[in-house]
Amino acid sequence: MDLDGVLLFHNIAPDAPTEKLIFADEKKYRIAEWAGEFLQFLSDIPQSRVSFYSAMANRRNIAALDQIVLPNGKTAAQIATSESGEVRIFETDSTSGYRPVKDLKKLPFSISIDSAISIDDQDGNVADNQTRNFLHAFDFTLSDIYPERPYNLTNRYQREFFQARNELPRLAGLIHSALENMGESSWGFVDALSILQWQTPPGTSRVAGEQWASLPPVNESIFSESIYDSGIRLLTATKIGVASQHNGNCAKILTEDRPPQP
């Protein structure tokens, strides 16, 4: 999983809540909404392992991960700590010129490429023959604003505000759907996720394990109300001792026209 643009953001609004701000290597960052809950959701998946990659200095990366706390009290650094006691952060491969390549085959542990995914906000960093392993974390326009009354925004910006604040729940919803679908079919996890996420490129078929030369267009269904609602429920459920108050309707802002609230 990438750090910057997924879990950490450099763009900080003046009214951003202080509990979401951290300092790492003398620089200020904003922690993404739902970051701790999302990491716990991933680490709670049986036989899963979480690793991070970043082109930034390792000192900064570990300092930031130490400040992202999961609902169970662990830090992001702790869930990515190997048996040898080192935090699993691997650097990008710069051998391809200026394009940082994030190669899943260089993960610091043995894993089948059919079971590994790369979560990143930059689709240009995908390694060759790993397009189907890529899960795109979109960086929406208004991810740096915290209006006291978001419904005072126009309908268009209400939608972008909701998407910006709930990108990690959307990813959780997709991962959960892929896990369910693979249990109902012969597809592996990576193929089940790629079917949800991407349109079938012209001239190709949905052959298990097939890679594409470039990323095809996304399926618009990955932004559906049901995906957001599922993800919000899943991440809310990670909060120990906190009953979910999500009623299954939080994503209605995606489809409704709401008048500004007084």
C-alpha positions, 0 to 999 in steps of 0.5 A: 500500500502506498502512503502519500495520497492514500493514507497521508495527505500534504494538502491541509485546510486551515480548519482540519481537525487537529486529531487528524494532523501529525508531524513526521520528519519535521513536516505536517501531514493529514491522516486520511479519514478511516485510515486506522479502521481500513488498516485493521479491516485489512489485517483482520482478513485471514492470512493477510499481510500488510506492507507499505511502499514509499519513495520518501525517506524511511525515517519519515515513513516509520514516524508517520506509521507510528502515529496512525492508530488502529481501533484495536490500539496497534499502530500501522507500523506494528501491523507491518512489522516482520518476524525479524522486527523490521517494519515492512516498507519497501522502496520503489524501483527507479531502474525504469527512469523517472517512473517509480515502479512498485513491483509486488514480486519484491515484497519482503516475503513470499506470496503468490502474485495471484493473491497480492494487490497494490493500493496506490493513487497513481496508476502510472506506478504499476509494474509490468504484468501487474495491471490486474493487481492494481487497486486504484485509490482515487484522490478527489478534489475536495479531500482537503476541506472540512466545512462545518456544514457540508450540505451548504455546498452545492450538490456537485461539491457535496458528492465530491466531499462525500467521496473524498471523506469515504475513499477508504470505505469504498476500497474496503467495500470492493475488497469485501465484494471480491472476497465474496465473489471468489467464494462463489466462483472459480476466480482467485482474489486478484481476478475477482477484484479486477472484474469488479474494478475494470471494464474488459479491454477490447479484443481480450477475454476474462481469462484467469491470470490474464494481464493487460498492457495498460489499464482499461476504463473503470467500471462505474459500479465501483462508485455505487451506493452499495459499495460505499455503504458496505465499506462504511459498515465494515470499517465502523464494525472495526471499532471495538465496543462501538456499535455501528450507527450506520443505517445503510443510507449514508451514501444517499448523497451520491444519488440524491439532490439535497437542498442546502441545510440552514 
